[in-house]
Amino acid sequence: MPQIKFYSRPAVPMEMHKVKIVQQLNLLPIRERLAKIKEAGFNTFMLHNKDIFLDMLTDSGVNAMSDNMQAAMLRADDAYAGSETFFRMRDKLEEIFGIANVLPAHQGRACEHIIAQHFVKPDSVAIMNYHFTTSKAHVTRLGGRVEELIKDEGLVTKSDLPFKGDIDLDKVRACIEKEGVENISYLRLEAGTNLIGGQPMSYENMKAATDLAREYGITTILDASLLQDNLYFIKVREESMKDKSIREITRMIADLFDIVYFSARKFGFARGGAILVRDEALFHEMEDLVTMFEGFLTYGGMSVKEMEAMIVGFDESMDMDVISQGPQFINHCVNALDSLGVPVVTPAGGLGAHIDARQLMSHIPAEQYPAGALTAALYLCGGIRGMERGTMSEERNADGSERIASVEMIRLAFPRRVFTLSQTEYVIDRVKWLCDHKDLIGGLRFVHEPKTLRFFTGKLEPIGDWPEKLMEAYIRDFGEDQ
Ligand SMILES: Cc1ncc(COP(=O)(O)O)c(C=O)c1O
């Protein structure tokens, strides 16, 4: 969508949809929020949704459906085996990606489970531009290793590089030569690279990396969960692609890969997932894992209603008016925070606005989870639920020491088509207030620490009484009732 021009007002991003159904929000007074975050062990995953004002935890499974998606759910063909809904979904995916072999799975990590189970051997190496929490955990669970070979510039927070998700081709070649091609399980490229700030990959880089893998006979896999945002950025930032349609770009990308998988909690605006496998023999080899872990081959653990919605959602993901909204709102938020002096990841990516907690909270040691503390503080001071993406989201080293994350961020996700511009302005305002009161925020330590994916269900406590002091400062500025 081109930016709509304004006559007498500064231009702002415009929604190309209108609201037809709403959900009432609830802003608890701050003293109640303090009690809730304590109960949640200072982990925003453990909060109840009813106690949250703006839920910016994730874009996963919380995107707004369109009227057409809702309508499509009514024609779902419920059957354990042979559902027409599945065949409609398969045909739509083939139309868009050009791959006819579709394995359904209940969400993105279920696809990763099946892929890892098939390809990962003990001590093998999965090469990635960057890991995602679940994609890495499935590899390490099976005794494999992940090598993240993103270009060095991709990890520089403040930058004007248009494609910070690009993989470093020299590092890829060196890794293959060092590890030996027989020890490489696959090359996985993640579109819209989540953990470095929803940063896109260029088509040019995807092509070069997959060409290189093919030279060695290495299987190439695209994680297309965040492809929608990446497509937008390729269209607007990659000069050689600007005249191509979103459908053409999608097909050109898919043609590079042996396997494409995605979480339909993101791609397709619904809830589910799928693995598209180019090679027929490989597809049949992987089928058994679907029936064992997910369900029969024509539903894979998904509700058929969601599958019908998804079919429409896939088409909507090919519409520039639809896919522009998220990145343009995020850009508005990131640019505003940047101009207010808040350290944010630039250029703005997809998925959400990302605040650099390492820089902002330099007074908190990495082992006391600065991004986790900032995330808890933002819920306290505004009722906004973000997600820690840093050391808390890592797993410890084998010797029990902390693995310090290369990036330490709080992510404020913008679920697609959900928030308005006034809500975005409120977020900007409360983040700026916190930034100006950052010295009041202290660290956290675990009181209950699960071994795997500890950030989901772990519980922490504050080091000192900083939450109370922060709350008093907030009350002085905004009063007791908000
Ligand atoms: C890039 C990427 N891959 C995989 C996943 C896992 O998908 P799911 O949450 O549906 O299991 C996610 C989820 O956030 C993701 O962002």
Ligand as a Chemical Component Dictionary entry (heavy atoms), coordinates in Angstrom:
data_LIG
# 
_chem_comp.id                   LIG 
_chem_comp.type                 NON-POLYMER 
_chem_comp.pdbx_formal_charge   0 
_chem_comp.three_letter_code    LIG 
# 
loop_
_chem_comp_atom.comp_id 
_chem_comp_atom.atom_id 
_chem_comp_atom.alt_atom_id 
_chem_comp_atom.type_symbol 
_chem_comp_atom.charge 
_chem_comp_atom.model_Cartn_x 
_chem_comp_atom.model_Cartn_y 
_chem_comp_atom.model_Cartn_z 
_chem_comp_atom.pdbx_ordinal 
LIG C1 C1 C 0 10.176 -17.745 12.888 1  
LIG C2 C2 C 0 9.367  -18.678 13.717 2  
LIG N1 N1 N 0 9.468  -20.002 13.532 3  
LIG C3 C3 C 0 8.758  -20.870 14.242 4  
LIG C4 C4 C 0 7.889  -20.460 15.220 5  
LIG C5 C5 C 0 7.127  -21.468 16.042 6  
LIG O1 O1 O 0 5.788  -21.414 15.685 7  
LIG P1 P1 P 0 4.626  -21.824 16.746 8  
LIG O2 O2 O 0 4.594  -20.768 17.796 9  
LIG O3 O3 O 0 3.395  -21.882 15.916 10 
LIG O4 O4 O 0 5.005  -23.147 17.306 11 
LIG C6 C6 C 0 7.745  -19.097 15.446 12 
LIG C7 C7 C 0 6.829  -18.634 16.517 13 
LIG O5 O5 O 0 6.901  -17.561 17.038 14 
LIG C8 C8 C 0 8.504  -18.185 14.688 15 
LIG O6 O6 O 0 8.417  -16.856 14.864 16 
# 
loop_
_chem_comp_bond.comp_id 
_chem_comp_bond.atom_id_1 
_chem_comp_bond.atom_id_2 
_chem_comp_bond.value_order 
_chem_comp_bond.pdbx_ordinal 
LIG C1 C2 SING 1  
LIG C2 N1 SING 2  
LIG C2 C8 DOUB 3  
LIG N1 C3 DOUB 4  
LIG C3 C4 SING 5  
LIG C4 C5 SING 6  
LIG C4 C6 DOUB 7  
LIG C5 O1 SING 8  
LIG O1 P1 SING 9  
LIG P1 O2 DOUB 10 
LIG P1 O3 SING 11 
LIG P1 O4 SING 12 
LIG C6 C7 SING 13 
LIG C6 C8 SING 14 
LIG C7 O5 DOUB 15 
LIG C8 O6 SING 16 
# 
